[in-house]
Amino acid sequence: LSHLRKLNQIILEVTQSCNLQCRYCTFSDHYQTFRMPSQQVMSFETAQKALELVFAHIGQRENREFVVGFYGGEPMLQFPLVRRITEFAHELFAGWTLRHTITTNATLLTDEILDFLEKYDFGVLVSLDGPPQNHDAKRVFHDGRGTYAEVREKLEHIRRTRPEFFEKKVR
């Protein structure tokens, strides 16, 4: 476990579920050798143990910077868990420069979630696959509707209501 001393980031897959059914997703039935979608959710206890394990190995190093990332499925489906893990990480890494990232399809973003992401200075990676015709050909809701218009609307809302956060933290 000595390799953990050099660790600068951990990415937690908090869920394998998604509110979309993208045609190229590794959880889709398009790839028979990949895993199938599941309702599996990471428990807070698992995330807590992972963060405590990492901190036990890096807590004494000089470089006191660390990144906790969130991934899925769609991690916003488990926003209460993301919030709880983030708050725990800030207690555990008190005195450190702790940053966060999250990869999302953006369709579930609300003002409550955006307030939280902004408060904790999250880097937000949004899945957007080019112009509408390209995006909607592959990134669809379970009923087959394209998601471009909704993602664009969410991004425009962030740009309009949180311009500095949008400029610096949304990619």
Solvent accessible surface area in square Angstrom, and as a share of the most:
residue,aa,sasa,rsa
1,L,126,0.63
2,S,73,0.47
3,H,127,0.57
4,L,20,0.10
5,R,136,0.50
6,K,171,0.72
7,L,54,0.27
8,N,83,0.42
9,Q,74,0.33
10,I,28,0.14
11,I,100,0.51
12,L,6,0.03
13,E,49,0.22
14,V,0,0.00
15,T,1,0.01
16,Q,32,0.14
17,S,17,0.11
18,C,46,0.28
19,N,30,0.15
20,L,7,0.03
21,Q,98,0.43
22,C,11,0.07
23,R,113,0.41
24,Y,82,0.31
25,C,42,0.25
26,T,57,0.33
27,F,15,0.06
28,S,16,0.10
29,D,110,0.57
30,H,122,0.55
31,Y,73,0.28
32,Q,173,0.77
33,T,130,0.76
34,F,99,0.41
35,R,120,0.44
36,M,107,0.48
37,P,78,0.49
38,S,35,0.23
39,Q,152,0.67
40,Q,116,0.52
41,V,64,0.37
42,M,40,0.18
43,S,51,0.33
44,F,23,0.10
45,E,92,0.41
46,T,72,0.42
47,A,0,0.00
48,Q,52,0.23
49,K,141,0.60
50,A,26,0.21
51,L,0,0.00
52,E,73,0.33
53,L,82,0.41
54,V,5,0.03
55,F,49,0.21
56,A,82,0.63
57,H,44,0.20
58,I,1,0.00
59,G,5,0.05
60,Q,175,0.78
61,R,45,0.16
62,E,171,0.76
63,N,78,0.40
64,R,101,0.37
65,E,82,0.37
66,F,2,0.01
67,V,14,0.08
68,V,0,0.00
69,G,1,0.01
70,F,3,0.01
71,Y,102,0.39
72,G,4,0.04
73,G,22,0.21
74,E,3,0.01
75,P,0,0.00
76,M,9,0.04
77,L,67,0.33
78,Q,46,0.21
79,F,12,0.05
80,P,92,0.58
81,L,21,0.10
82,V,0,0.00
83,R,74,0.27
84,R,123,0.45
85,I,1,0.00
86,T,0,0.00
87,E,69,0.31
88,F,31,0.13
89,A,0,0.00
90,H,62,0.28
91,E,129,0.58
92,L,41,0.21
93,F,3,0.01
94,A,72,0.56
95,G,77,0.74
96,W,23,0.08
97,T,71,0.41
98,L,18,0.09
99,R,105,0.38
100,H,2,0.01
101,T,42,0.25
102,I,1,0.00
103,T,39,0.23
104,T,2,0.01
105,N,5,0.02
106,A,0,0.00
107,T,6,0.03
108,L,57,0.28
109,L,5,0.02
110,T,68,0.40
111,D,72,0.37
112,E,101,0.45
113,I,12,0.06
114,L,3,0.01
115,D,78,0.40
116,F,14,0.06
117,L,0,0.00
118,E,74,0.33
119,K,150,0.63
120,Y,34,0.13
121,D,72,0.37
122,F,0,0.00
123,G,15,0.15
124,V,1,0.00
125,L,79,0.39
126,V,19,0.11
127,S,31,0.20
128,L,72,0.36
129,D,50,0.26
130,G,38,0.37
131,P,62,0.39
132,P,61,0.38
133,Q,127,0.57
134,N,83,0.42
135,H,0,0.00
136,D,50,0.26
137,A,54,0.41
138,K,93,0.40
139,R,21,0.08
140,V,6,0.03
141,F,25,0.10
142,H,113,0.50
143,D,100,0.52
144,G,37,0.36
145,R,143,0.52
146,G,31,0.30
147,T,1,0.00
148,Y,31,0.12
149,A,80,0.62
150,E,60,0.27
151,V,1,0.00
152,R,128,0.47
153,E,116,0.52
154,K,45,0.19
155,L,27,0.13
156,E,54,0.24
157,H,50,0.22
158,I,1,0.00
159,R,114,0.42
160,R,151,0.55
161,T,68,0.39
162,R,26,0.10
163,P,85,0.53
164,E,117,0.52
165,F,11,0.05
166,F,51,0.21
167,E,122,0.55
168,K,125,0.53
169,K,45,0.19
170,V,10,0.06
171,R,163,0.60
